Amino acid sequence: MKKKDLIEELVSEIKAGKVKTLGIYGHGASGKSTFAQELYQALDSTTVNLIETDPYITSGRHLVVPKDAPNQKLKACLPVAHELASLERDILALQAGMDILTIEEPWKASEILPGAKPILIVEGMSVGFLPKELFDKTICFYTDEDTELKRRLARDTTVRNRDASFILASHKMRREQYLLY
């Protein structure tokens, strides 16, 4: 299915009340953030919240070593790298009509998401590790290794101010962990 058709289908399901909480997940640079933003823009912004889950990836990842890959640094492909309890709490709070304050990132300031908005889009790898009952629908994104690397280089050097050599050095490890877990 083409992206435009999927967005149109989701907008229709959301407007019909069939989907109130949508989870969008997949590995890094698979296109989930871009898709979530395009879907968000296709909807009435006064009725929808968008939670990006990158801030829920713990900064303490360097303290854990993957069991099956002891020579590698832990990447976000493992559930233990995510602060799932806090994310689940925030999703449940919004679903219950409570406001939340998002977590600040170097590339994005925190903001208040109002619980009065009836539609919630949750985007990021963390969605794949949460109970599916939290969502009316989930969508998983995947892309091939070469496309992933091109997208990560473009995004992480411009938006996240990362060095291209770091991205290239960590790419193989990220992909191995994604495929393993």
Helices and strands as residue ranges (DSSP letters): H 3-15, E 21-26, H 32-42, E 48-52, G 54-56, G 59-63, G 79-81, H 84-95, E 100-101, E 112-113, E 119-123, G 125-129, G 132-134, E 137-141, H 145-158, H 164-180
